[in-house]
């Protein structure tokens, strides 16, 4: 029996486990996660109002319930937990599928002012990640600036513009729902340094902004016209062409007088976050223009946009893993087809960087598994325990197995019912672990 540990239970980890049991009828897989809950960013990164994407959890659940796959939550791998060398003693092979755990920085003055946050931190809060804290994101804010024009930027813009009635049927935690219901934010500026033909959001995500009750999208046609592809987008790839067409349609509409306004802005590069009494009070942007080589150059002309809340959404970045090599330039672990060294492998964003969509993780996982199975005859010669759980406990871990996760699900359903809602996520470590323990006695 080949015994493999997969570290991380998001899509890349689950697809890796699935590929292993499909290709090797004798392999046993433990899927380890630092959190007591599986599914990674599908649970803690997909916006609560995106029920269709969140339904991918059903597919991931089927994999994790396979008879040769075992979920072990509450197990920290690496620094502060089970060291890499320890995992290698417990398993024939270890595959790290830990994603990109931090956000990229802007590197401009004022970035650390109160009221300036990474979009990742905001998403963790409204997704009930147990590490998240209520930083009073929207408290006292009238205007918000979202820096970035990818799907995460669209997500946080949409959540800020939604009303309580639209969010209440979702699994958003009660405290976040109450805060957003009381929000006085009326203007959300989503700003990109380049033009609409280079924006990274998908057309489906973009169109959703135009269908929000109580909100309108405003686009300045003169600003869009700075993009060389705007006048004739026919030469653009399909998705980019559709994005430009959607923005063109909005630019032609007169203001509707809706109580909340989403301003889609382009060709503005953040230069400084402005201090207003010790908190962020606005963002100074430099106007950019295309440089003719696919990027932009500054013009020396600046514009200030008022904001009491700034969310930076300029990309994710991997962090070093204890015991593994790390490329600080790319934020990834160096590898060859997923192989770091015989017995140690990577898949997902820590392998290739934060690129692609959820489905991109399937071929990425298959490539890594192919490398692992090439090494399997040599790996299987080494003796490892029949069950790693006693040794994991000796390292201080208290694994949450599948019945514990099912108990968390039942507790979240009960919480939702008590609040007159559907399922509502448990928002902190204490409530999650109490619920999990209740499912294992």
C-alpha positions as CSV (number, residue, x, y, z in Angstrom):
1,X,0.0,0.0,0.0
2,X,1.4,3.4,-1.0
3,X,0.4,5.9,1.7
4,X,0.3,9.6,0.5
5,X,-0.4,12.8,2.4
6,X,-1.9,15.6,0.5
7,X,-1.5,18.9,2.4
8,X,-4.5,21.2,1.6
9,X,-8.1,20.3,0.9
10,X,-9.0,22.9,-1.7
11,X,-9.6,22.0,-5.3
12,X,-5.9,21.3,-6.1
13,X,-5.6,19.0,-3.1
14,X,-8.9,17.2,-3.7
15,X,-8.1,16.7,-7.4
16,X,-4.7,15.4,-6.5
17,X,-6.3,12.8,-4.1
18,X,-8.8,11.9,-6.8
19,X,-6.2,11.4,-9.4
20,X,-4.1,9.2,-7.1
21,X,-7.0,6.8,-6.2
22,X,-8.1,6.6,-9.9
23,X,-4.7,5.7,-11.2
24,X,-3.4,3.5,-8.4
25,X,-5.8,0.9,-7.0
26,X,-3.7,0.4,-3.9
27,X,-2.9,3.9,-2.8
28,X,-4.3,5.3,0.5
29,X,-4.5,9.1,0.8
30,X,-4.8,11.3,3.9
31,X,-5.9,14.8,3.0
32,X,-4.6,17.1,5.7
33,X,-5.8,20.7,6.3
34,X,-4.9,23.3,8.9
35,X,-8.6,24.1,9.2
36,X,-11.2,21.8,10.6
37,X,-13.2,22.3,7.4
38,X,-12.4,21.1,3.9
39,X,-12.7,22.7,0.4
40,X,-10.2,25.6,0.8
41,X,-11.1,28.7,-1.3
42,X,-14.3,27.1,-2.4
43,X,-15.6,27.5,1.1
44,X,-13.5,30.6,2.2
45,X,-12.9,32.5,-1.1
46,X,-16.0,32.2,-3.2
47,X,-18.4,35.0,-2.5
48,X,-21.5,34.0,-0.5
49,X,-23.9,35.0,-3.3
50,X,-22.2,32.7,-5.9
51,X,-24.1,29.6,-5.0
52,X,-23.5,27.9,-8.3
53,X,-19.7,28.0,-7.8
54,X,-20.0,27.1,-4.2
55,X,-22.0,24.0,-5.2
56,X,-18.7,22.6,-6.4
57,X,-18.4,21.5,-2.8
58,X,-20.7,18.6,-3.7
59,X,-18.2,17.3,-6.2
60,X,-15.3,17.7,-3.8
61,X,-17.3,16.0,-1.1
62,X,-17.8,12.9,-3.3
63,X,-14.0,12.6,-3.6
64,X,-13.3,13.1,0.1
65,X,-15.8,10.4,0.9
66,X,-14.0,7.8,-1.2
67,X,-13.1,4.7,0.8
68,X,-9.4,5.2,0.2
69,X,-9.3,8.9,1.0
70,X,-9.4,10.2,4.6
71,X,-9.9,13.9,5.6
72,X,-7.9,15.0,8.6
73,X,-8.6,18.7,9.5
74,X,-6.9,20.6,12.2
75,X,-3.4,19.5,11.2
76,X,-0.9,22.2,10.7
77,X,1.9,21.1,8.3
78,X,5.3,22.9,8.6
79,X,6.3,25.6,11.0
80,X,4.4,25.4,14.3
81,X,3.0,22.0,13.5
82,X,4.1,18.7,11.9
83,X,7.5,19.4,10.3
84,X,8.2,18.4,6.7
85,X,10.7,15.8,7.8
86,X,8.1,14.4,10.2
87,X,5.5,14.0,7.4
88,X,8.0,12.3,5.2
89,X,8.6,9.7,8.0
90,X,4.8,9.1,8.3
91,X,4.0,8.8,4.5
92,X,5.7,7.4,1.4
93,X,5.0,10.7,-0.3
94,X,3.7,14.2,0.6
95,X,2.0,16.5,-2.0
96,X,1.7,20.2,-0.9
97,X,-1.4,21.9,-2.3
98,X,-1.3,24.9,-0.1
99,X,-2.2,27.7,-2.6
100,X,-1.0,31.3,-2.4
101,X,-1.6,32.4,1.2
102,X,-0.8,36.1,1.1
103,X,-1.6,39.1,-1.1
104,X,0.6,41.3,-3.2
105,X,1.4,44.8,-2.0
106,X,1.1,48.1,-3.8
107,X,4.3,49.5,-2.4
108,X,3.0,53.1,-2.2
109,X,2.9,55.6,0.7
110,X,-0.1,55.3,3.0
111,X,-0.7,51.6,2.3
112,X,-0.7,50.8,6.0
113,X,-3.2,53.5,7.0
114,X,-6.2,52.2,9.0
115,X,-9.0,51.7,6.5
116,X,-6.7,50.2,3.9
117,X,-7.0,46.4,3.7
118,X,-6.2,43.6,1.3
119,X,-9.2,42.3,-0.5
120,X,-8.1,38.9,0.8
121,X,-8.7,40.0,4.4
122,X,-12.2,41.4,3.5
123,X,-13.1,38.2,1.7
124,X,-12.0,36.1,4.7
125,X,-14.3,38.2,6.9
126,X,-17.4,37.9,4.9
127,X,-16.6,34.2,4.3
128,X,-16.3,33.4,8.0
129,X,-12.7,32.2,7.9
130,X,-11.8,31.4,11.5
131,X,-8.6,33.5,11.3
132,X,-10.6,36.6,10.2
133,X,-11.4,39.4,12.6
134,X,-14.0,42.2,12.3
135,X,-11.9,45.2,11.5
136,X,-14.9,47.4,11.1
137,X,-14.3,47.5,7.3
138,X,-17.4,49.4,6.4
139,X,-18.0,51.3,9.6
140,X,-18.1,55.0,9.0
141,X,-17.3,54.6,5.3
142,X,-19.3,56.5,2.6
143,X,-17.0,55.8,-0.4
144,X,-14.9,52.8,-1.1
145,X,-12.1,52.2,-3.6
146,X,-11.3,48.7,-4.9
147,X,-7.9,48.7,-6.5
148,X,-7.8,46.0,-9.2
149,X,-10.0,44.7,-12.0
150,X,-9.9,40.9,-11.6
151,X,-12.7,38.6,-10.4
152,X,-11.9,39.1,-6.7
153,X,-12.2,42.9,-7.2
154,X,-15.6,42.4,-8.9
155,X,-16.6,40.1,-6.0
156,X,-15.9,42.6,-3.2
157,X,-17.4,45.4,-5.3
158,X,-20.6,43.4,-5.7
159,X,-20.8,42.4,-2.0
160,X,-20.3,46.1,-1.0
161,X,-23.2,47.1,-3.3
162,X,-25.6,44.4,-2.3
163,X,-28.4,44.9,0.2
164,X,-29.1,42.8,3.2
165,X,-32.2,41.2,1.6
166,X,-30.0,39.8,-1.2
167,X,-27.3,38.5,1.2
168,X,-29.5,37.0,3.9
169,X,-30.4,33.8,2.0
170,X,-26.6,33.0,1.7
171,X,-24.3,31.4,4.3
172,X,-22.6,34.8,5.1
173,X,-21.9,35.0,8.9
174,X,-24.4,36.9,10.9
175,X,-22.0,39.6,12.1
176,X,-20.9,40.4,8.5
177,X,-24.5,40.4,7.3
178,X,-25.4,42.9,10.1
179,X,-22.4,45.1,9.3
180,X,-23.2,45.2,5.6
181,X,-26.8,45.8,6.2
182,X,-25.9,48.9,8.3
183,X,-23.3,50.1,5.7
184,X,-23.6,53.7,4.5
185,X,-21.3,53.1,1.5
186,X,-23.0,54.6,-1.5
187,X,-20.1,54.8,-4.0
188,X,-17.7,52.0,-4.9
189,X,-14.9,52.8,-7.3
190,X,-13.3,49.8,-9.0
191,X,-10.1,51.0,-10.5
192,X,-7.5,49.5,-12.9
193,X,-4.2,50.9,-14.1
194,X,-4.7,49.6,-17.6
195,X,-7.6,49.6,-20.0
196,X,-10.8,47.5,-20.3
197,X,-9.3,45.3,-23.0
198,X,-6.7,44.1,-20.5
199,X,-8.9,43.7,-17.4
200,X,-8.8,40.2,-15.9
201,X,-12.5,39.8,-14.8
202,X,-14.7,37.4,-16.7
203,X,-17.7,38.7,-18.6
204,X,-20.1,36.7,-16.4
205,X,-18.7,38.3,-13.3
206,X,-18.7,41.8,-14.8
207,X,-22.3,41.5,-16.0
208,X,-23.5,40.7,-12.5
209,X,-22.6,44.3,-11.5
210,X,-25.3,45.6,-13.9
211,X,-28.1,43.5,-12.4
212,X,-27.8,44.5,-8.7
213,X,-31.1,45.9,-7.2
214,X,-30.5,49.4,-5.9
215,X,-27.2,49.9,-7.7
216,X,-26.1,51.3,-11.0
217,X,-22.8,51.1,-12.9
218,X,-21.2,54.3,-14.2
219,X,-18.5,54.3,-16.9
220,X,-16.9,57.3,-18.5
221,X,-16.8,56.8,-22.3
222,X,-13.9,59.3,-22.6
223,X,-11.9,57.2,-20.2
224,X,-12.7,54.0,-22.1
225,X,-11.7,55.7,-25.4
226,X,-8.1,55.8,-24.2
227,X,-8.0,52.1,-24.9
228,X,-6.8,51.5,-28.6
229,X,-9.1,48.5,-28.8
230,X,-12.2,50.3,-27.6
231,X,-13.2,51.9,-30.9
232,X,-13.0,48.5,-32.7
233,X,-12.9,45.5,-30.3
234,X,-13.5,43.0,-33.0
235,X,-9.9,41.9,-33.0
236,X,-9.9,41.0,-29.3
237,X,-10.3,37.4,-28.0
238,X,-13.9,36.6,-27.3
239,X,-14.0,37.2,-23.5
240,X,-12.1,40.5,-23.7
241,X,-14.3,41.7,-26.6
242,X,-17.4,40.9,-24.6
243,X,-16.0,42.8,-21.6
244,X,-15.5,45.9,-23.7
245,X,-19.0,45.6,-25.2
246,X,-20.6,45.4,-21.8
247,X,-18.7,48.5,-20.6
248,X,-19.6,50.3,-23.8
249,X,-23.3,49.5,-23.1
250,X,-23.1,50.9,-19.6
251,X,-21.2,54.0,-20.8
252,X,-24.2,54.9,-23.1
253,X,-26.7,54.8,-20.2
254,X,-27.9,57.9,-18.4
255,X,-27.7,57.9,-14.6
256,X,-30.6,56.1,-13.0
257,X,-30.5,57.7,-9.6
258,X,-30.0,54.4,-7.8
259,X,-28.9,54.8,-4.2
260,X,-25.6,53.0,-4.7
261,X,-23.2,53.7,-7.6
262,X,-20.4,51.4,-8.9
263,X,-17.8,53.4,-10.8
264,X,-15.7,51.3,-13.2
265,X,-12.5,53.3,-13.7
266,X,-9.5,52.6,-16.0
267,X,-6.0,54.0,-16.8
268,X,-5.4,55.1,-13.2
269,X,-2.4,53.9,-11.3
270,X,-2.4,54.2,-7.5
271,X,0.4,56.6,-6.3
272,X,-0.5,57.3,-2.7
273,X,-3.2,56.6,0.0
274,X,-4.2,60.0,1.5
275,X,-4.2,60.5,5.3
276,X,-7.3,62.1,6.8
277,X,-6.9,62.4,10.5
278,X,-4.8,59.2,10.9
279,X,-7.1,57.1,8.6
280,X,-7.3,56.7,4.9
281,X,-9.3,59.5,3.4
282,X,-8.7,58.9,-0.3
283,X,-6.5,57.6,-3.0
284,X,-4.3,59.6,-5.3
285,X,-4.1,58.1,-8.8
286,X,-1.8,59.0,-11.7
287,X,-3.4,59.0,-15.1
288,X,-1.8,56.4,-17.4
289,X,-1.9,55.9,-21.2
290,X,-1.0,52.8,-23.3
291,X,2.7,52.6,-24.1
292,X,2.2,50.7,-27.3
293,X,3.8,47.6,-25.9
294,X,1.0,46.1,-23.9
295,X,1.5,48.1,-20.8
296,X,1.0,51.7,-19.6
297,X,3.1,54.8,-18.8
298,X,2.3,57.6,-16.4
299,X,1.3,61.0,-17.6
300,X,2.2,63.1,-14.6
301,X,-1.5,64.1,-14.2
302,X,-3.1,63.0,-10.9
303,X,-6.7,62.5,-9.6
304,X,-7.8,62.1,-6.0
305,X,-10.8,59.8,-5.2
306,X,-12.3,60.1,-1.8
307,X,-12.5,56.8,0.2
308,X,-12.8,55.8,3.8
309,X,-12.3,52.2,2.8
310,X,-9.6,50.9,0.4
311,X,-9.4,47.3,-0.7
312,X,-6.3,46.2,-2.5
313,X,-7.0,43.4,-5.0
314,X,-3.8,43.1,-7.0
315,X,-3.1,39.4,-6.8
316,X,-2.1,36.5,-4.5
317,X,1.3,35.3,-3.6
318,X,2.7,32.0,-2.2
319,X,4.7,31.9,1.0
320,X,7.8,29.8,1.9
321,X,7.1,26.3,3.3
322,X,9.3,24.9,6.0
323,X,11.6,22.3,4.6
324,X,11.0,23.1,0.9
325,X,12.9,25.3,-1.5
326,X,11.2,28.6,-2.5
327,X,11.5,31.0,-5.4
328,X,11.0,34.5,-4.0
329,X,10.5,36.0,-7.4
330,X,7.6,33.9,-8.5
331,X,6.3,33.0,-5.0
332,X,6.3,29.3,-5.9
333,X,8.2,26.1,-5.0
334,X,10.7,25.1,-7.7
335,X,9.8,21.7,-9.3
336,X,10.0,19.5,-12.3
337,X,6.5,18.4,-13.4
338,X,5.4,18.8,-9.7
339,X,8.4,16.8,-8.3
340,X,10.4,18.8,-5.8
341,X,12.4,15.7,-4.8
342,X,11.4,12.0,-4.8
343,X,8.8,11.8,-2.0
344,X,8.0,15.5,-2.0
345,X,5.6,17.1,-4.6
346,X,3.6,20.3,-5.2
347,X,0.3,21.0,-7.1
348,X,-1.9,24.0,-7.5
349,X,-0.9,27.7,-7.0
350,X,2.1,26.9,-4.9
351,X,3.4,25.0,-7.9
352,X,2.4,27.3,-10.8
353,X,1.4,30.6,-9.2
354,X,-2.1,32.1,-8.8
355,X,-3.3,31.5,-12.4
356,X,-6.2,29.9,-14.1
357,X,-9.7,29.0,-12.8
358,X,-10.8,26.2,-10.5
359,X,-10.8,23.6,-13.3
360,X,-7.1,24.4,-14.2
361,X,-6.2,22.5,-11.1
362,X,-7.3,19.2,-12.6
363,X,-4.5,18.9,-15.3
364,X,-2.1,20.4,-12.8
365,X,-2.8,17.7,-10.3
366,X,-2.6,14.9,-12.9
367,X,0.8,16.0,-14.0
368,X,2.1,15.9,-10.4
369,X,0.5,12.5,-9.7
370,X,2.1,11.1,-12.8
371,X,5.5,12.2,-11.4
372,X,4.7,10.7,-8.0
373,X,3.6,7.3,-9.5
374,X,6.7,7.2,-11.6
375,X,8.6,7.3,-8.3
376,X,6.2,4.9,-6.5
377,X,8.2,1.6,-6.8
378,X,11.2,3.2,-5.0
379,X,9.0,5.1,-2.5
380,X,7.0,2.1,-1.4
381,X,10.2,0.3,-0.2
382,X,10.4,2.5,2.8
383,X,8.5,1.5,6.0
384,X,5.8,3.9,7.2
385,X,3.2,3.5,9.9
386,X,-0.1,1.9,9.0
387,X,-1.9,4.8,10.5
388,X,-0.3,8.3,10.9
389,X,-2.9,9.7,13.3
390,X,-1.2,8.6,16.6
391,X,2.1,10.3,15.4
392,X,0.2,13.4,14.3
393,X,-1.3,13.6,17.8
394,X,2.2,13.2,19.2
395,X,3.2,16.4,17.3
396,X,0.3,18.2,19.0
397,X,-2.4,17.9,16.3
398,X,-5.9,16.9,17.1
399,X,-7.2,15.7,13.8
400,X,-10.9,16.4,12.8
401,X,-12.0,13.5,10.8
402,X,-15.1,13.4,8.4
403,X,-17.7,12.8,11.2
404,X,-16.4,15.9,12.9
405,X,-16.8,17.9,9.7
406,X,-20.3,16.6,9.3
407,X,-21.1,17.7,12.8
408,X,-19.9,21.2,11.8
409,X,-22.3,21.2,8.9
410,X,-25.2,20.2,11.1
411,X,-24.3,22.9,13.6
412,X,-24.3,25.5,10.8
413,X,-27.7,24.3,9.6
414,X,-29.0,24.7,13.2
415,X,-27.6,28.2,13.5
416,X,-29.2,29.2,10.2
417,X,-32.6,27.8,11.3
418,X,-32.3,29.7,14.6
419,X,-31.7,33.0,12.8
420,X,-34.6,32.4,10.3
421,X,-32.0,31.9,7.5
422,X,-30.7,28.8,5.7
423,X,-27.2,27.6,6.5
424,X,-25.0,30.2,8.4
425,X,-21.3,29.6,8.8
426,X,-19.7,29.3,12.2
427,X,-17.3,32.2,12.3
428,X,-14.5,31.3,14.7
429,X,-12.2,28.5,15.9
430,X,-13.9,27.9,19.2
431,X,-17.4,27.3,17.7
432,X,-16.0,25.1,14.8
433,X,-13.9,22.9,17.2
434,X,-16.8,22.6,19.7
435,X,-19.1,21.5,16.9
436,X,-16.5,19.1,15.6
437,X,-15.9,17.5,19.0
438,X,-19.6,17.1,19.4
439,X,-19.6,14.9,16.3
440,X,-16.9,12.5,17.4
441,X,-18.0,11.5,20.9
